[in-house]
Amino acid sequence: MKKLLSLFLIGALSFTAVAQDEVDQSEKAKKILDEISAESKTYKSLSVDFKLVVKGGEINSSQEGTAKVKGGKYFYETEDRKVYSDGVKVWTYLTEENECYIDLLEDLDGGINPSEILNIWEDNFKFQYSKEISATVHEIKLFPKDTKNSKYHTVIVTVDTKLKRITKAIIKTKENVLILFTVKSLTPNVAIGDEVFKWNPAKFKGVEEIENF
């Protein structure tokens, strides 16, 4: 009986230690991400050079591009597309097809949204500290709180606490699509006019526009 009691106590203490460690790691991750979020909220706008890798099904692409973000508005460009969003609509111009698809932002359940990726942890995620890459660079795993309604399976972000910004995001969706978004350079508080975030058909004459709403 004493032996069984001792085993029970050892097991209980081990479980408590593991649970406490998980709490500590979660709090460590949250503290780091809160500092990154606080810094990003001081930015009125961003200009970002990035590398984008997308894999899944028949998709296997690797491209470099540039993005501009201001508030909930964004624009990004790669070699095969230009994507504009004024915070309400999204215009996706495919250069090879010479077509522009127009969607409502609230209806889109996928695709790349730079303004979302750069602060992806701020909405409905649980945090888990993964590892220290260097004294100022850390890897943190994110898991959706609402797994049923989230489009994400897992997100892994790399953040630099010296630069106070995200440097990489690995996004795994429920559709088994893997998105790797790497920030090559980031310049805050650049002057960006609102016209940058809106499709201007006058500049793209002859392009077929396709509305999806």
Sequence and secondary structure as in RCSB ss.txt:
>XXXX:A:sequence
MKKLLSLFLIGALSFTAVAQDEVDQSEKAKKILDEISAESKTYKSLSVDFKLVVKGGEINSSQEGTAKVKGGKYF
YETEDRKVYSDGVKVWTYLTEENECYIDLLEDLDGGINPSEILNIWEDNFKFQYSKEISATVHEIKLFPKDTKNS
KYHTVIVTVDTKLKRITKAIIKTKENVLILFTVKSLTPNVAIGDEVFKWNPAKFKGVEEIENF
>XXXX:A:secstr
 HHHHHHHHHHHHHHHHHHHHHHHHHHHHHHHHHHHHHHHTT S EEEEEEEEEEETTEEEEEEEEEEEETTEEE
EEETTEEEEE SSEEEEEETTTTEEEEEEGGG  SS  HHHHTTGGGSSEEEEEEEESSSSEEEEEEEESSTTT 
SEEEEEEEEETTTTEEEEEEEEETTS EEEEEEEEEEES    GGGGS  GGGSTT EEEE  
